[in-house]
Amino acid sequence: MAEPPPPGERAPDAAGPDVLVTGLLFYDLVMTGLGRPPAPGEEIWTRGMGCGPGGIANLAVATARFGLATSLATVFGDDFYGAYCRDILARQEGIDLALSRTAPGWNTPVTVSIAQGHDRALITHGQEPPYPQDELMASAPGARAAIAHLGTEPQAWIAKAAATGTKIFADVGWDPTGAWSGELLDQLSRCHAFLPNEGEAMGYTRTDSARAALGKLADIVPVAVVTRGPHGALAVDQTTGEAADVAALDIDVVDATGAGDVFGASFTAATLAGWPLADRLRFAGLAAGLSVARHGGALAAPGWHGVDQWWRTTGSRDPALRSDYGFLADRIPEDPGPAPHTTPVTPHTL
């Protein structure tokens, strides 16, 4: 294979990171192999367990593993979980944490993820961090892209970053209130891309299908993507005039934690590389698919090594896959790097 620049490769004289990421970090404890949820008062034993950084760490690790210089602005508690996550992200993954802070007396949020089939249920303990994202990002350097999680209140740093030329890739969470306030979509005026799942997209656009939701979102933001889990993803890119609808790969799911984050990070990387829209969607879907075959969120991100292994052992050997994913042959670096560290799991044979 030729050795092309990896997605989003920086110019030799570029200053600052490729990608800025900010949001709430969690310590994830993932339970897998659960046949059914427990009834009140019942104890059920699972067949597997993993632990590692989660939340915003999913995005940061995924971009870093594709060779993008990544800066993460988050808050760590001054506890075991915070110290563990900080060490993994900085020392092991090479993520810049200069914008992050450790909060005295504050506990790192902990999430227990119970994986079942293609989805998972989450139980979280934690409190709002003492430092808001606008404060963390006040001194953020210029970057080629930033990944933002939109909330009910606009964030000043997004407008500031967009004004300096940073491309904002935004996602959003499920609205448990069921209000699906249309005011949230007003924030998309500062964004380059918006990547909700189909439930979120239909909720905020008041539509009854993923395609109808995509149509409305495409009138608001330059690049609109609607992810559909095991059914793939569809998107419109107004900057290039492209539209695409791609199927998901058939991959056995061990743990779906963080799959949407890996998709968003990989789509960001491929966009910075200037790939066609269909290739961006397939690349992001592949990375997300490979991540669900492992435990955990952040440390399940495949990086170039994982993509290369899949292409050599599976993609290039199947005529249909070779047709759809043949673009990888010219885009996987000649040296995809070593196998990434994975989530510590039990039993060790998983």
Buried (B, 14 or more C-beta within 10 A) or exposed (E): BEEEEBBBBBEEEEEBBBBBBBBBBBBBBBBBBBEEEEEEEEEEEBEBBBBBBBBBBBBBBBBBBBBBBBBBBBBBBEBEBBBBBBEBBBEEBEBBBEBBBBBEEBBBBBBBBBBBEEEBEEEBEBEEBEBBBBBBBEEBBBBBBBBBBBEEEBBBBBEBBBEEEBBBBBBBEEBEEEEBEEEBBEBBEBBBBBBBBBBBBBBBBEBEEBEBBBBBBBEBBBBBBBBBBBEBBBBBBBEEEBBBBBBBBEBEBBBBBBBBBBBBBBBBBBBBBEBBBBBBBBBBBBBBBBBBBBBBBBBBBBBBBBBBBBBBEBBBEEEEBBEBBEBBEEBBBEEBBEEBEBBEBEEEEB
